[in-house]
């Protein structure tokens, strides 16, 4: 069935000038045409969806979420008390929340029991509502390493390779490895590397042999550099934390990222209200220095996407727009840059740029409508008046 979705301006996700008096023609689950109402005619048999003056842009892509987590302080502790069935129910609810928040595609970056693979199949089959999911499944980590309570513990190179083959056999879309410790695992060391560059290189080569890309969790600079040497396809967080204290930027690692075309997934967590008080608090905390170094990374030309780490404390699935607000107010992104980083560039990183991330003919009809102009006021990205996935309206 044909739909004609009308609104104010259209932001296509690729950085082009907005199209005024926007009209998007949708045939089934695909976009048929995009333009102004002066340049396109509405077919007589089309269902018209009039969104008034709302700005139309691609559905957002959050490249780092944890659907099995509850976004509360007990997000980790609660996992130990949930069965696989309870975990998939939790994940399904979070998937619906993300979709209602304008997110039409997610990459889930660690689960338990492989439940996001089950959820992915249920959503793809039309049995449940939610964004399309790219699943990493069980993370690969060291004994006593970050997320060891969720994933596969592998210490030697041989064990790491077996873990890669195990998660691939489960059907994952990406392989997730914890290259450093993490804040949600108290006994790990967030600043130090968990794997050598040689072991990570072997992991990447084997994952690529099996047709999978690699996402690497890395807060500490030591681990970030190992990821850059190994060529992990995305570096998650990239917090530039020094080995003992403070932060340490590594130009050699950045040069390798640029040379190899690697992506940094800048996770922006927390309440993300965008208030002047919150911005001041962030910029006067250790986040201020971290954000400054990530801004430098962006300015040096590293491909960077915006993500949320939704599911960790105070980071709700339905408010990914808040991450874009903080990206603009604290992290050096322009409003257009933030939109690109959470649409077309995210799709490019995921290898889905021929299907999602832009508003153009042939792409899936994933459309976000917001009240106001996010190019003038990025906070408008949170004022959602319509969400379409595959041409079907959910908000």
N, C-alpha and C positions, 0 to 999 in steps of 0.2 A: 504494500500500500504506500502511495506517495504521501509525504508530509511536506508542508511549506512552513518553515519556522522563521518568523520575522522578529526583528528587534531593532535596537539602535545600531551601534557600530559593531563590526566584526574584527576581532584580533585573530589572525590566522595561525599564530604560534611560531611563525618563521621569521618574525621581525619586520614584515612589510607594514606599510602605512595602513591604519585601520580603514575598513570599508564602511562608508556611512549608509544609513537606511538599509541595514543588512537583511539578506534573505538567504536561507540555506534550504535547498531541496534535498529531501531524503527519500531514497527508494529502498524499502526494506531496512536492512541494517547498515547501508552504505550511503555516503554523501554522493549525490548526483551532480549538484552544482552549487557554487558559492558566489555571491555578488551583491550588488545593490538592487533595490527594487526597481530602479530605472533600467537596469541592464538585463534583468531576468523577468520572465513572466511566470505567473503561478498557474500550473495546469488546472483545468476546470474540475478534475476529479480528485484533487489533492485535499487532504485535511489541513486546514490552516491553524497553526499554533502561534497566536499573537502574543509576544512577550513585551510589547510596548517599547520602551526606550532602553531595555536591558542590553548590556554589552554581552556579545556572544564570543566565546573563546573555546579552545579545545578542552575536553575533559582533562583534569590534572593527572599526573603520573607521579606517585610517591614511590621512590625506588628503594626505600628502606623502612619496612614495618615489621612488627612482630605480632601477628594476629592472635597468637595464643596468650598474650599477656594482657593484663587488665588495666594498665595505666595508673595503678595505685602503688603505694609504697610497698605493698606486699606482692608486687607483680612476679617476683622470683619465688618467694617462699610459697605462694599459692600453687605454683606448678606441681609441687611435690604431692599435693593432696587431690589432684585431679586425675581421673581416668582418661583414657583416649577419647571416650565418648563425651565426657564433660569438656575436654579441651577443644574438640571440634565444634561443640555448641558455642563455647566462648568465642572461638575464631569466626564462626558464622555471624554472630552478633556484631563483632567488630568490623567484619567485611561490610555489612549493611550500613554501619555508621560511616565508614569511609566513603561509600558510594553517595550517601546523602550529603556528605561534605564536599562533593564535587570531584572525588577521586575515582576515575574509571579504570585505572590500571595500577596495580601494586606489584612490587617485588618483595616477597616475604623472606626475611634474611635470617631465619632460624626458628624452628618449631620443635615440638616434642611428638614422638611417635609417628612422625611424617604426616600429621593430620592435615596440613595445608594441601597436600596432594589429593586427599579425599575431598576437601572443600573445593579445590580447583575443579575437579571433575563434576561435582554437584552444580557449581555455578555454570560451567561450560555447557552442561546438559540441560540447563534451564530449570533445575529443581530448586535452586536457591537464588536469591538476589545478592549481588555483590559485584565488585570490580573484577576484571579479568586478573588472574594471578599468575605471576611467575614465581615458582617456589624453589627455595634453596634446600628445604628439608632440614635434615640434621646437620648442624655445624661440625666442622672438623677442628679439634683443639687438642691441647696436650693434657696429660694427666695433671689434675689440679689447675688446669688452665681456664681461661674465660669461657663461660657457658658449658663447662664440663658436665653440669647437671642436665643439659639438654641434648648434648651431641655425642659424637664418637671420639673417644680419646685415642690419639695416635702420636707416638713420640719419635720413632725412627722414620727414615724416609720410606722404608718398606711398609710400615704400618700406615703411613700417610697415603701411599698409593693404593693400598687395599681399601682405605676409607673412601677415597675418591670413587673407586669402582663400585663400592657398596652403595653410595648415595645415587650414583648414576643408574644402577640397577633398580633402584626404588622409583626412578622416573623424574628426578629433579630437573629443573630448567637451568639452574646455575649451581655451582659448587661454592659453598661458603667456608672460609677458613679464618680462624682467629690468629692473626699474625702477632698480636700483642695481648697482654692482659686487658681486663675491662672493669669498669666501675661497678657493674652489677655482680661481679664475682670477687668477693672481698679478699680471698686468699691468693688471687692472681696479682701480677705486677703490671699495672696499666701502662707504665713507662717503658717496659723492656720487651724485647722481641721474644716470642715463644718458639719461632722456627728460624733456622738459618736461611740465607738467600738461596743456598744450594737445594735445600729441601723444598722451599717454596717454588723454585724453578722446576723441580721434578713434578710437583703437584700441578703446576700450570700446564706443563707439557702434556701430562697424561689426561687432564681434563679437556684440553683442546683436542687431543687425539680422539676423545670420545664425543666431541661435538658440543662441549659445555664451556661456558665462560666462567671466570672465577671472580668472586667478590671477597675482598680481604678486609676484615676488621683491623684497624691500625690506629691507635692513639699516639703511641710513642714514636719519636723520630727514627730511632733505631729500626723499628719494625717497618715504618713507612719506607725507609730506604731499601730494606730487603724486598718489599713488595715491588718497588720500582725496578730493582735489578731483575726480579723474577718475571715482571710483566703481568702482574695480576690485572685483569681487565678493569676492575674498579677498586678504588681504595676508599673504604668507608671511614668516615669521621675525619681522618687526616688532621689530628689535633696538634701536631708538632710539639709534643711534650718531651722535654729533656730527660736524660736518663736518671738524674737524681732530683732535680727540681726545675721549676720554671718551664720555659719553652726554648726550642732550638730549631731554627729554620735550616734546611739543607738544600742548597742550590744544586748540588750534584743530583739529588733525588728529583728535583723539579726538572732538571735538564733531561733526565731519563723519562719522566712522565711525558714531556713534550715530544721527545724523539720517538717514543713507542705509541703515542696516541692514547695514553691511559686516561681514565676518568676519575675524578674525585667526587664522591657523594657526600656533600656537606649536610650533615644531620643537624637540624635546628630543633631542639627539644624544649620542653617546659610549657608554662601557661601561654606564652606568646601573645599577650594582649596587645602589644605595640604601644602601650601607654608611655608617656614621657618618663614616668617613675620607673617602669620596668626597663626601658632603654638605658636610663642612667645607671640603674643597678647592674645591668649586664656589662656595660662598658667600663664600670669601675670594679668589676670582679675579674677573676682569671679568664673569664670568657672574653673580656675586652682584648687581651693580648692574643688569645687564640683566634678571635675573629679578625684581628689585624693581620695575622700571618696568613689566614685563609684568603683574605682580601688580596694580599700580595701574591698568593698563588694564582688567584683568578686573573689579576692584572698581568701576570707573566704569560698568560695565554693557555694555562692548563684547562682542559675541558672539565667544567664543573656543573653538577646537577644539584638541585635542592631536594632534600628529603627530610623526614621527620623523626625517624626512630619510634614511631607511634607504638604505644604499648608499654613503654618505660614510664616511670613515675611522672605524673602531671602532663603527659603528652597524649592527647585524645585523638582518636582516629578521625573524628568528624571535623577537626580544625586544622587540616593541613594548610589552609590559607594563612594561618598565623605564622607558619614558617616562612612564607613569602614576605609577610609584613616585616619580620625581623631581618630577613635577608636584605631588604631595601634599607631599613632604618639603621642597621648595625654592621652589615657585612659587605658593603660596596657594590651591591647589585642595583642597577636601574630597574624601574618597574617593568620595562620591556624585557630586560635581561632576566629578571626573576621568572617571568612568564615563560620565556624560552627554556630556561633551565628546568622547569617543571612540566614541560610539554614536549617540544620537538627534540631538544637535546637529550632529555631523558629517554625518549623513544629511540633515538639513535644509539644511545649507550646499551639499551636492552636488545638492539637488533630488530626493533619493531617499527622503524620509521616508515615502512611501506604500508603500515596498517593503522597506526595511531599517532597522536602527537600534533597533528595539524588539521586545519579545516580546509580540505581540498577534495576534489572529486576522487572517488575510489577508496577513500579512507573510511574506517568504521565511523558511524554517526555518533561519536562521543562528544557531547556538547555541554558546556557549562554556561549558564546565564546568570549575570550578577547585576545588582542595582547600583549603577554609577559607572565611572570610568576608572579602572584600575591603573591606567597609565598616568592619570592625574593624582589619584589617591589610591595607593596600593591596598588600603584597608577595604576598598570596595570588593576585593576578591572574596571577602568573607560574607558579603551580603547576597546570599544565593537565592535566586528566584526560580531556577530551573536546572535540572540535571538530566541528561539523556545519555544512555549507553546503548549502543547498537540500535539507535533510533527510538528506543522505548523510554518514556519519561518516568523518572523515579521521584523527582521533586517538582 
